[in-house]
Amino acid sequence: MVGVSRQTISSIENNQFCPSAKLALLLCIALDKKFEELFFFSNST
C-alpha cells in the first residue's frame, strides 16, 4: 500500500530504520492512524 518492502516495514517495527517524513505520513494514511499512535520517542538514553 505504501510502496515499500516487507523488510522495510519490519525494520521500522523493530526500531532498526527511521522512516522519512513522507513514508511516515503514508503509513499513517494507509493505517488510518495518527502519527502519535504509530510512532513514539523515548527520552531515555
N, C-alpha and C positions, 0 to 999 in steps of 0.2 A: 504493500500500500504506500510506503514512503520511499521506495526505490533504493533500499539498502539490503545487504545480505543478512541472513540469519546470524552469521558470525558477528556482524556489527551490532545487531540488537543484543546478542549475548554479552558482548564486550561492554556495552553501556550498562546492562543489568548488573554486571559484576564489577563495576567501577574501574574497568581497565581502559575505557575510552570515554572522553568527554565530547559529546556531540556539538556540532556547530549550532549557532542560534537558529539557523534555518531548519536543520534537522530536528532540533528540539521542538520547534513550532509545528512541523509536520507531524511529529509523534503525538503532540497534544491534540491536534485536529483529528488525526486518524483514530485516536482512542477516546475522543470526546472528554478530555480531562484538562483541568487547569495545570499550568506549569508547576505550581506548588504541590500538586498531587502526585506528579510523576518524578520530580527532582527535588532533592533536599541536600543541603550542605551543612556539614558538621563544623562547629567552631573548634573542636578539639584538635590537638596537634599530635 
